[in-house]
């Protein structure tokens, strides 16, 4: 075993010797570090939550940045928090060490930083640790590439390769890393390659009990371009002495550079039936969503089916983590936790969401528990005890890469499962009732009843179904709105993603600008997103009902209010639903950062351009136009509000 308690060789020799002696002594006594929000046990007992800064360049000599957290708990109960210590800058391909801190008191205090794999000018990163509960050995997979000093990304093709080391003394010292390329890197995986980064798992059920499993992803370079993406599982049945590739899902890259999926940075959990649920970051594929999943039913040897996108699990493109909190056989109910930023566009608002059905579905961001509203990025979770969870995550007030924080929380802090939301009927073919969020109530509508929204937390969110995305089609939005707000953004309908880069369609009031405005953002091939916006003069914020209709047809985008002459602009070609997370909301933007103070009624979307006569019949007589073949995508009369049952 090689000692890991060493300072960087570029420091003065006398300082190097002093650090070794001091670190050896201090390793026996965990040291406290500065807290971010709450740092005392009394506060934890009172609130069920505390967090502290664990890795920060200002606290650690010799490093400019810390990134890529991973965490496990040893069989002795020690928490081991791994990270990349980036020496010169925060770039992904520079001089990077693998570093570690240990806690023997459940994460309340931590020992000094240990360098367990020094890059010495190259990149040593992507930690993927696993604890073998049979032997106590802590195994660690990682990835190497040649370093560079200009803060740029690794050149394509990138010379990445997997490595492996272990500790048999609770993380105090570590073996010399060895190259695993011959066993888990096929010849055609010759460009990008990555282990994890997130903790792997040991199987506890079925014929493969005791097997160690972690995830990898890679690319194929055909001599001129990247031609395929690969997502896979790697496993060992002998405690890490030997490893082999198991399940692999590969996706071709077309000549124009587009591809359907690129699952990467995958997090794993063993489900109650012994299968492995794999949830990965979906990077730039044409399928909707920033998350994708697959399942292995044979211990990681194969995937039961290709990866499938999860359009309505909102995250930015970022690594995430899953951890089991409760299991049916031991606790009487199942609860899995998912840590990731909740903003679908940007890395901010770290959040914990739950699944109560073994990852068949996940709570929405409206039911998630917010850890911080700061910028936030990569994360990993660990079970500290039966009653407490640890979260290691990137966060910062200015940038998600400012520091790595460690949070401790209880299930009481997370909160119990909430009762079902009330619903309102969607009368489109094959549609399910839509949850009504926040307490929106019925009001007198333009035809029958409508819904009134308080501008705080009220909204309607439609369950995802394949018919909702509009793609490249012509379409028509028809709805009634009523509001008095003199300022703020007043969203009526929002479909797709959010921000200035994600395909989307929205219609809203902008009283400060004296207009009602609609926008579409589209994508074609690998070209940058383009947008078209059309506005009708007048805020229409007089508290009366007004009808708005938005049409995409014949290369034009047009908007009319109350049947007035349409305002028309040139359309932008492409799809309004690709790559990004996808949601359909009434009364709020997809990220929930803008909300309507007002009311809506008779909200409809058709996957075709309605004629002027059809729109007039809807406006004047509330004509149904929802028969088979009508092209109706959604039709919410908003007349009904059925209360959920616990």
NUKOLDREN-248671 format. One line per 2 residues: number of its first residue (from 1); for each residue x, y, z of C-alpha. Coordinates in steps of 0.001 Angstrom, whole numbers, plus 524288, in hexadecimal, padded with zeros to 5 digits. Layout:
residues N
NUM) X/Y/Z | ... $
This chain:
residues 646
1) 80000/80000/80000 | 804A5/80DD0/7FD3D $
3) 802BE/818D5/806E9 | 7F87E/822CB/802EF $
5) 7FBB5/82D09/80D46 | 80518/83519/80547 $
7) 8062B/84319/800BD | 8086D/846D1/7F2A1 $
9) 81675/844E5/7EE32 | 81712/852BE/7E8BC $
11) 816CE/85853/7F6A2 | 82388/85B8F/7FDF3 $
13) 82A0D/84F81/803C2 | 8292D/8542A/811F0 $
15) 81A9F/856B6/8102B | 81903/84933/80A16 $
17) 81EF8/8429E/8160C | 816FD/84ABE/81F82 $
19) 80A45/84781/81884 | 80D17/838E3/81903 $
21) 80F8B/8393C/827B0 | 80400/84204/82A87 $
23) 7FACA/83A83/821DE | 7FEAC/82DA2/82810 $
25) 7FB92/832F8/83585 | 7EF37/839DE/83166 $
27) 7E9F3/82DFD/82A49 | 7E6A7/8289C/837B5 $
29) 7DE55/8347E/83B00 | 7D43B/839A4/8312F $
31) 7D4F1/8484B/82F6F | 7C931/8514B/82EAC $
33) 7C757/859CD/822AE | 7BF71/86617/8205F $
35) 7B0D8/8645F/81EF3 | 7A8DD/86A91/8141F $
37) 79BB3/86BBB/81AC8 | 79B16/863DF/82759 $
39) 7A666/85CD3/82DC3 | 7A280/85842/83B49 $
41) 79C57/84B8D/83FA4 | 791C7/852A1/8472B $
43) 78D50/85921/83AAA | 78D61/84C1F/833AE $
45) 78508/8461E/83E41 | 77BC0/85195/83D41 $
47) 77AD0/852D3/82E65 | 77F51/8459D/8295E $
49) 78915/84C5D/82066 | 796C4/851FF/820D2 $
51) 7A16A/85472/816DB | 7AF86/858C9/8163C $
53) 7BA03/85BBE/80C21 | 7C2AF/84FE7/80A57 $
55) 7CB57/85340/7FEAA | 7CEA4/86146/7FADF $
57) 7DAD1/866CC/7F486 | 7DC17/8719A/7FEA7 $
59) 7DD11/8672B/80949 | 7E6B0/85E09/80286 $
61) 7F441/86247/7FE3D | 7F836/85E14/7F094 $
63) 7EADB/85D6F/7EA21 | 7E312/866EC/7E1D3 $
65) 7D676/85F41/7E174 | 7CFAE/85305/7E672 $
67) 7C59E/84B90/7DE9E | 7BF29/83E41/7DC65 $
69) 7BAEC/83980/7E9F6 | 7B8BA/82B41/7ED98 $
71) 7B631/82573/7FB0A | 7B4E4/81820/801B5 $
73) 7B3F6/812BE/80F82 | 7BD9A/80832/8137C $
75) 7BA28/7FBFE/81B2B | 7C037/802B9/82702 $
77) 7B6D0/80E1A/8256E | 7C0BA/817A5/82002 $
79) 7BC1E/82112/8158B | 7C590/822BA/80A38 $
81) 7C370/82EDE/801E6 | 7CAC0/82ED6/7F4EA $
83) 7CCDE/83A0D/7EB80 | 7D578/83EE9/7E092 $
85) 7DF93/848A2/7E563 | 7E231/85166/7D9AB $
87) 7EF65/857ED/7DADA | 7F058/86309/7D117 $
89) 7E271/86605/7CD11 | 7D4C9/86043/7CCF2 $
91) 7D615/85A18/7BF73 | 7D298/84BC9/7BD73 $
93) 7DF8B/84799/7B747 | 7EA29/84E30/7BF49 $
95) 7F32C/84A06/7CA53 | 7E967/842CF/7D2F4 $
97) 7EB56/83A60/7DF1D | 7E1BA/83127/7E587 $
99) 7E00C/835B1/7F392 | 7D8E7/830A1/7FF78 $
101) 7D3DB/834E1/80CBC | 7CF5A/82B88/81764 $
103) 7C586/82CF9/82264 | 7C40B/82378/82DAC $
105) 7B874/82A51/83408 | 7AE1B/829EB/82982 $
107) 7B295/83602/8223A | 7B282/83F8F/82D94 $
109) 7C128/841BC/82CC1 | 7CB29/83DEE/82287 $
111) 7D98F/83ABF/8221B | 7E38B/8417B/81963 $
113) 7E443/8406B/80AB0 | 7EB42/83446/805AC $
115) 7F0D4/8331F/7F7FF | 7EE16/82511/7F42C $
117) 7F1C7/825D7/7E5BC | 7FA4C/8311F/7E123 $
119) 7F899/83590/7D320 | 80662/83B4C/7D254 $
121) 8023E/843A3/7C6DA | 7F82E/83A39/7C162 $
123) 7E9BF/8384E/7C439 | 7E64F/82DE5/7CE4A $
125) 7D7D1/82ED4/7D129 | 7C9F3/829C0/7CFEE $
127) 7C9B7/8229C/7DD14 | 7C081/816E8/7DDF3 $
129) 7C210/810AE/7EB7B | 7BB85/80446/7F089 $
131) 7BC39/7FDCA/7FDF3 | 7BD16/7EEF4/7FE13 $
133) 7B569/7EBCA/80A55 | 7BA9B/7DDCC/80A8A $
135) 7C8C9/7E1CE/80C80 | 7C852/7F039/81017 $
137) 7D0A6/7F381/80445 | 7CDD8/800AD/7FDED $
139) 7CFF6/80027/7EF54 | 7D155/80C07/7E692 $
141) 7D056/80CE0/7D7DA | 7D53F/81937/7D121 $
143) 7D8F8/81E82/7C3CF | 7E5CF/8242D/7BECC $
145) 7E946/82CCC/7B34B | 7F4CD/8350F/7AF4E $
147) 7F3E5/84237/7B5ED | 7F465/84F9E/7AFD4 $
149) 7F6C9/85D06/7B5B0 | 7ED8C/865B7/7ADEE $
151) 7E091/86282/7B4CA | 7DB45/85CD7/7A816 $
153) 7D478/84FCA/7A690 | 7DB67/8436C/7A2A4 $
155) 7DDF9/842CB/79400 | 7D59D/83994/78BDD $
157) 7D8AE/82E6C/78B92 | 7DC3F/82F06/799F0 $
159) 7E620/8255D/79F81 | 7DDF2/8216F/7AB42 $
161) 7E042/81484/7B25D | 7DA74/80DE0/7BE85 $
163) 7E25A/80B05/7CAD5 | 7DFFB/80423/7D7BE $
165) 7E51B/804B3/7E5AD | 7E075/8005C/7F316 $
167) 7E1D0/80245/801AA | 7E18C/7F797/80BFC $
169) 7E328/80098/817BA | 7D6D2/808CA/8175C $
171) 7DC46/8129B/80D90 | 7E881/81652/814FF $
173) 7F17F/81159/80A44 | 7EFA0/80CAE/7FC60 $
175) 7F59E/80337/7F2D1 | 7FCD1/807FF/7E6E1 $
177) 7F334/809EB/7DBAB | 7F345/7FFEF/7D0B3 $
179) 7EE75/80161/7C2C9 | 7E1D4/7FA12/7BF8B $
181) 7E1F1/7FD0D/7B0F6 | 7E468/7EEFB/7ACD0 $
183) 7D868/7EA05/7B409 | 7CE17/7F4B8/7B315 $
185) 7D1DC/7FD20/7A762 | 7CEB1/7F6D6/79A39 $
187) 7D752/7FB3A/78ED8 | 7CC6F/80319/78875 $
189) 7C9EE/80AC8/79503 | 7D52F/8132E/790A5 $
191) 7D0EC/820FF/793AE | 7CA26/82678/79FAC $
193) 7C97C/81CB9/7AB03 | 7C450/81F24/7B8AE $
195) 7C262/81774/7C52C | 7B68E/81BB9/7CD2A $
197) 7B856/825A7/7D2D2 | 7AFD0/821B6/7DE56 $
199) 7B01B/81660/7E7F4 | 7AE03/808CD/7E265 $
201) 7A63A/7FE35/7E934 | 7A78F/7F087/7EEBA $
203) 79C39/7E76F/7EBC4 | 7954B/7E1C6/7F795 $
205) 78AE7/7D90F/7F16C | 789E9/7CD98/7E839 $
207) 7941C/7C4FB/7E1BD | 79DEB/7D015/7E02A $
209) 79DEF/7D42E/7EE6C | 7AAE7/7DA93/7F1E1 $
211) 7ADDC/7DF40/7E407 | 7B3EE/7ECCA/7E2CF $
213) 7AE83/7F556/7D7DC | 7B194/802EA/7D2B0 $
215) 7AE7D/80A43/7C62D | 7B6C2/80EDD/7BAB9 $
217) 7B43B/81658/7AE39 | 7BC7F/81801/7A226 $
219) 7BD24/81C18/793E9 | 7C245/81615/78762 $
221) 7CB1F/81DFF/77E58 | 7CB06/818FE/77060 $
223) 7D704/8209A/76C2B | 7CFB3/82CDD/76821 $
225) 7C4C3/82EDF/77213 | 7BDAC/82929/77DC9 $
227) 7B4EC/81EBC/777DB | 7AE85/8183E/783BB $
229) 7AB4C/81A2E/79229 | 7ABEC/80F04/79BF8 $
231) 7A61D/80DA8/7A9A0 | 7A99A/801B4/7B193 $
233) 7AB0A/7FAC0/7BE82 | 7B786/7F4AE/7C3B8 $
235) 7B771/7EA2C/7CE3E | 7C01D/7E1C3/7D6C8 $
237) 7BCD9/7D524/7DDE4 | 7C9C8/7D423/7E52A $
239) 7CA1D/7E0A1/7ED0C | 7D077/7E8A9/7E25A $
241) 7DBF0/7DFE1/7DEE2 | 7D66B/7DE6E/7D120 $
243) 7CC4A/7E63D/7C9AA | 7C477/7E426/7BD54 $
245) 7BB0A/7EBA1/7B4D1 | 7ACED/7E7B0/7B651 $
247) 7A10C/7EEC8/7B0ED | 7A3A5/7F829/7A5B4 $
249) 79A75/8010F/79E3B | 7A022/807B2/79228 $
251) 79A77/812BA/78A04 | 79FAD/8168E/77C88 $
253) 7A336/82496/77937 | 79E59/828C3/76BCF $
255) 7A6B7/82F73/761A1 | 7A0F8/83CA7/76568 $
257) 7A505/83AA8/77391 | 79796/83801/77968 $
259) 7941A/82C18/78185 | 78830/82783/788EF $
261) 78EA2/82529/7960A | 79B58/8261A/79D6F $
263) 79927/820E3/7AB3A | 7A4BC/823E2/7B407 $
265) 7A880/8263C/7C249 | 79F21/81B91/7C67F $
267) 79AAA/8190E/7D45C | 7961F/80B88/7D89A $
269) 78CF8/805CB/7E2AF | 788E6/7F7C8/7E55B $
271) 77A2C/7F68B/7E50D | 771F1/7EDFC/7EDE8 $
273) 770FF/7E358/7E38E | 77FD6/7E2B7/7E249 $
275) 78073/7E9F4/7D560 | 7899E/7F57E/7D371 $
277) 78365/80284/7D011 | 78CC9/80B52/7C890 $
279) 789F5/819E6/7C76A | 79326/82235/7BF3F $
281) 79598/82FE3/7BA91 | 79092/83128/7AC9E $
283) 79A29/839A4/7A531 | 7957F/84098/798CF $
285) 78DA5/83572/792F6 | 781B5/83872/78AAC $
287) 778A9/830EA/793DF | 7717A/8399C/79D73 $
289) 77707/83B77/7AB06 | 783D0/83CA4/7B25E $
291) 78236/82F74/7B941 | 7814A/8219D/7B3F8 $
293) 78017/8144F/7BA66 | 7823C/805E8/7B7E2 $
295) 78093/7F989/7BFFE | 7890C/7ED63/7C14C $
297) 78255/7E10F/7C63E | 78E4B/7D837/7C62A $
299) 7979B/7DEDB/7CF80 | 79CD3/7E8C6/7C5D7 $
301) 7A049/7DF31/7BB01 | 79656/7E4BB/7B14D $
303) 78C18/7EF4A/7B04C | 77E1E/7EA87/7AF21 $
305) 77B75/7F552/7A51F | 78279/8013B/79F9A $
307) 7830A/80DB5/7A788 | 7766F/8156C/7A7A0 $
309) 77559/8240B/7A9B9 | 76E18/829D5/7B57A $
311) 76951/836D7/7AFE2 | 7625A/83B9A/7BC28 $
313) 76D31/83900/7C60E | 7720F/846FF/7C611 $
315) 780B0/84947/7C745 | 78ADC/85098/7BF7D $
317) 79515/84862/7B883 | 79C50/843EC/7C4A6 $
319) 7A0A8/83807/7CC5E | 7973C/8337E/7D6F9 $
321) 7963D/82929/7E19B | 78C46/81F31/7E659 $
323) 78BEC/818EA/7F3D1 | 78288/80F8D/7FA69 $
325) 77CC5/81538/806D8 | 7721B/80B3D/809CF $
327) 76E83/7FDAD/80504 | 7617A/7F6B4/80584 $
329) 766B4/7EA77/80C1D | 76DB6/7F1C3/81721 $
331) 765F2/7FE49/818D6 | 75881/7FB36/8138C $
333) 759D5/804C2/80827 | 76361/807FA/7FD59 $
335) 76A24/81518/7FBE7 | 77562/81837/7F2B4 $
337) 77BFB/8258D/7F2AE | 780DA/82D0F/7E6D7 $
339) 78A4C/8387C/7E885 | 78C23/8425C/7DD91 $
341) 789A8/850B6/7DAA2 | 77B2A/852F1/7D83D $
343) 77C62/85DCD/7CE27 | 77A77/85784/7C0B5 $
345) 78307/861A5/7BA0B | 78E29/8655D/7C31D $
347) 7960E/85F28/7CDED | 78F56/864D7/7D9C7 $
349) 785D8/8613A/7E4B1 | 78B36/8545D/7E9EF $
351) 77F93/84BEE/7ED53 | 77C2E/83E88/7F2C5 $
353) 770D1/837B5/7EBFE | 76AB3/82AB1/7EF8F $
355) 76588/81EA5/7E8BA | 75B9B/81660/7F000 $
357) 75A72/80BA8/7E5BC | 76869/806BC/7E3A4 $
359) 76BC1/81151/7D99E | 75FEE/80EE5/7D0EC $
361) 75CE5/81D5C/7D328 | 762DE/828FE/7DA36 $
363) 75CFB/8344B/7E1AF | 75CBD/84128/7DA47 $
365) 76465/84D0A/7DE67 | 75852/8523C/7E551 $
367) 75994/846C4/7EED0 | 7686C/846BE/7EFEA $
369) 76FD6/84B9E/7FBE1 | 778BA/85706/7F8BC $
371) 7866C/8560E/7FE6F | 78AC7/86345/7F936 $
373) 78642/86D3A/7EF32 | 79494/87019/7EC16 $
375) 79B65/86BAE/7DFE1 | 79DB8/85D1A/7E135 $
377) 7A2E3/851E9/7D905 | 7A7E5/8440C/7DAF6 $
379) 7A3E0/83C62/7E707 | 7A465/82F5A/7EE01 $
381) 79D22/829B7/7F9AD | 7A047/8200C/8046C $
383) 7986B/8196C/80F29 | 79EB5/81E01/81BE2 $
385) 7955A/815E9/82404 | 7879A/810C2/8230A $
387) 78289/81E46/8267C | 78C33/8277F/82007 $
389) 7913E/82A29/81237 | 79D59/83163/80DCA $
391) 79DD0/839A3/80175 | 7AAC6/83DDC/7FB6D $
393) 7A883/84804/7F0EC | 7AE60/85313/7E913 $
395) 7A8D8/8605E/7EC81 | 7AB70/86ECB/7ED09 $
397) 7A558/87C31/7EDE5 | 7AC45/88054/7E164 $
399) 7AF41/87397/7DA48 | 7ABEC/86553/7DC7B $
401) 7BA86/86288/7DCC2 | 7BD6E/86BB3/7E815 $
403) 7BE47/860D0/7F237 | 7B9F1/85335/7F5F2 $
405) 7B07F/8528C/80167 | 7AC51/84774/80A31 $
407) 79E59/84763/80F3D | 79831/83E53/81946 $
409) 78984/83CB1/819E9 | 77EE9/833E7/81F39 $
411) 772AB/82E50/8193C | 76AEA/8373C/82211 $
413) 77181/842CA/81B61 | 76E19/83CF9/80E19 $
415) 76007/83B94/8122E | 75655/8307C/81019 $
417) 74FC2/82CD4/80375 | 745E9/83737/7FFDC $
419) 737CB/83448/7FCBE | 733F7/8346B/7EE5D $
421) 7317A/841BF/7E876 | 723E3/84575/7E3F3 $
423) 72204/8436A/7D55C | 71AC0/8498A/7CA31 $
425) 71616/84232/7BE33 | 71D8C/8420A/7B156 $
427) 713B2/83DF7/7A6F1 | 71D8F/83B32/79C2D $
429) 71DE3/82D24/79763 | 725C8/82473/7A078 $
431) 728BC/82F4A/7AA27 | 72959/82D95/7B8C8 $
433) 72438/83791/7C29B | 72DC4/842C1/7C50E $
435) 73280/845B7/7D2E5 | 72E8A/852FF/7D830 $
437) 739B9/85828/7E07D | 73A7D/8616F/7EBE1 $
439) 72C0C/8630F/7EEAA | 726DC/86952/7E22A $
441) 7182A/86A98/7E36C | 70C70/86B0B/7DA68 $
443) 706DB/87805/7D626 | 6FC7B/87CB6/7CCC3 $
445) 70233/87A26/7BF57 | 6FF39/87F18/7B1CF $
447) 6F7A6/87283/7AF86 | 6F3BA/86B97/7BBFB $
449) 6FE8D/86B59/7C604 | 70CE5/86F07/7C50C $
451) 7189A/86EAD/7CE34 | 71E64/87A1A/7D591 $
453) 72CFC/87A73/7D8DE | 73319/881D6/7E434 $
455) 74061/884F6/7DE2A | 74770/87DE0/7E92E $
457) 746CD/86F32/7E747 | 73A89/86C7B/7DF46 $
459) 73B8F/86599/7D222 | 7367B/85A47/7CA09 $
461) 7406A/8503E/7C57D | 73CE2/84632/7BB26 $
463) 74210/8384A/7BCA5 | 74BA5/83548/7B1BD $
465) 746D5/82D58/7A643 | 74CA6/82B5B/798C7 $
467) 741E6/8333A/79206 | 74510/84001/798F2 $
469) 751D9/843F4/7921F | 74E90/84BA9/785D9 $
471) 75B64/8494D/77EB3 | 75C1C/84FBB/77152 $
473) 74D58/85018/76F33 | 744A4/85BAD/76D15 $
475) 73C63/85E17/77927 | 7321A/866B1/77F73 $
477) 73101/86B4B/78D8D | 723BF/87070/791E3 $
479) 720A5/8752C/79FA8 | 71950/87F32/7A7C5 $
481) 7209F/8877E/7B1CB | 71D12/891A0/7BBF6 $
483) 7261B/8997C/7C4BE | 72889/8A6E5/7CADB $
485) 73719/8A645/7CDE8 | 73E55/8B2A7/7C9E6 $
487) 74BEA/8ACBF/7CA60 | 7533D/8A003/7C994 $
489) 75262/89548/7BF78 | 7452D/88E78/7BED4 $
491) 74699/88101/7B889 | 73A22/87B2F/7B2E3 $
493) 73F6C/86EDB/7AC4B | 74D33/86957/7ABA3 $
495) 7512C/85D36/7A3E9 | 75ED5/85769/7A2FF $
497) 76B34/85CB1/7A928 | 76F4F/869CF/7AE9E $
499) 77A3A/873B4/7ACB6 | 77FF9/878F6/7A020 $
501) 78560/86C02/79B0A | 77A8D/86212/79CE6 $
503) 76F98/85F0A/7933E | 762DE/86453/798A5 $
505) 755CD/86AF5/79621 | 74FCA/874E0/79F32 $
507) 7450E/87F1E/79FD2 | 744C7/8895F/7AA88 $
509) 740DB/896F7/7AEAF | 74B52/8A14F/7B074 $
511) 74423/8ACA9/7B6C1 | 7506D/8B4A0/7B955 $
513) 752CC/8B4AF/7AAAB | 74481/8B69B/7A73F $
515) 7431A/8AA3B/79F32 | 73F31/89C05/79E2A $
517) 74A8C/89462/798A0 | 74D63/886D8/79357 $
519) 75A49/88045/79026 | 75F3B/873CD/78A0B $
521) 76D35/86EC9/78A8A | 77109/8644B/780C5 $
523) 77C93/85B7A/77DAF | 780AA/8559C/770B5 $
525) 78BDD/84BDC/76FDE | 797E7/850A8/77713 $
527) 79547/85F0A/77429 | 79391/8684E/77FB8 $
529) 785A1/86A9C/78488 | 77DC0/87549/77DFC $
531) 771D1/87C93/78306 | 76642/88405/77DA7 $
533) 75DEE/88D0A/785DD | 7511C/893BE/782DE $
535) 749EA/89DE1/78B15 | 73C46/8A3AC/78B60 $
537) 73BC1/8B1C7/79038 | 734C4/8B3F2/79D01 $
539) 73671/8ACF9/7A9EE | 727F4/8A957/7AAE4 $
541) 7295B/8A9E6/7B9BE | 71BE3/8AF93/7BC4C $
543) 7169F/8A3F1/7C3E5 | 70DBB/89FEB/7B896 $
545) 70E26/89351/7B0C5 | 715F2/893E5/7A41E $
547) 71866/8898A/799E1 | 72613/8872B/79478 $
549) 7298B/87E98/788E1 | 73765/87B3F/78473 $
551) 73970/87463/7776E | 74552/86EC3/770A9 $
553) 741DF/86CD1/76255 | 74768/86EA2/754B5 $
555) 7545C/873D5/75986 | 74E1C/87E26/7623F $
557) 74BA1/87FA9/770BF | 73F80/887BA/77399 $
559) 73890/88C92/77FC7 | 72B07/89236/7812C $
561) 723A1/896FE/78D2D | 714CB/8978E/78D6A $
563) 713FB/8949F/77EE3 | 71B65/8A0CC/77AA3 $
565) 723B6/8A08F/76E55 | 72F0B/89739/770D0 $
567) 73CB8/89C6F/77344 | 745EC/893E9/76B55 $
569) 7549D/89193/76A95 | 75D1D/88812/76322 $
571) 75DB9/87A95/7694A | 76AB6/8741D/76C8B $
573) 76BCD/8664F/76708 | 76EAA/85AAF/76FA1 $
575) 76901/85380/77B23 | 7636B/85A01/7873B $
577) 76588/84D9E/78F4F | 772E4/84748/78F7A $
579) 77E22/8444A/798D3 | 779AF/84C9B/7A448 $
581) 770C0/84898/7AF90 | 762A8/8496A/7AB71 $
583) 75715/84E16/7B33B | 749C2/85403/7B0A7 $
585) 74533/85DD3/7BAC4 | 73A0A/8675A/7BC2B $
587) 73C89/87342/7C4A3 | 74B35/871BA/7C60D $
589) 757D3/87037/7BE81 | 75DDE/862AA/7BE39 $
591) 767FA/86671/7C87A | 75DA2/86CC7/7D13A $
593) 764CF/879C5/7D1A6 | 75973/88166/7CBC1 $
595) 74B37/87F6A/7CF7F | 73DFA/884B8/7CBB7 $
597) 735D5/88D3C/7D49C | 728F1/88BD6/7CD90 $
599) 71FFC/881A6/7C78F | 71F3C/8788E/7BBCD $
601) 7144B/8715F/7B4EB | 71294/86803/7A966 $
603) 720E8/8658E/7A666 | 7233A/85DEA/799D5 $
605) 72E73/859FD/790FA | 72CBC/853E5/78388 $
607) 73771/84D5D/77BA5 | 7333E/854B0/76F75 $
609) 72FD6/8626F/76B48 | 72176/864FD/76DB5 $
611) 71A2E/86D16/763BB | 71501/87A9C/766A9 $
613) 70750/874F5/766AA | 70AFD/86A56/77076 $
615) 71121/8745E/77971 | 7051B/87CF6/77885 $
617) 6FC5C/87184/77C32 | 704FF/86EAB/78805 $
619) 7053F/87CFA/78C04 | 6F6B5/87F8A/78A57 $
621) 6F061/87269/78D46 | 6FAF3/86A85/79451 $
623) 6F9E9/86080/78952 | 6FFCC/85398/78D88 $
625) 70857/84FED/781D8 | 70DBC/8445D/78953 $
627) 708D2/838D3/78185 | 711D7/82E70/77C27 $
629) 71A02/83465/77158 | 7185E/84242/77663 $
631) 726C4/842EB/77A07 | 723BF/846B1/7880E $
633) 72FCF/844FD/790A0 | 72A1F/849FF/79D51 $
635) 71CDE/84F91/7A130 | 71AFE/85450/7AEFD $
637) 70D8C/85A51/7B17D | 711F2/85CF0/7BF88 $
639) 703E8/85A9E/7C3E3 | 70735/84F87/7CD35 $
641) 70FD8/84EFB/7D92D | 7104E/8419B/7DF6F $
643) 716F7/840B7/7EC95 | 721A1/83690/7EE4E $
645) 7205B/82B46/7F7A8 | 72B24/82733/800E2 $
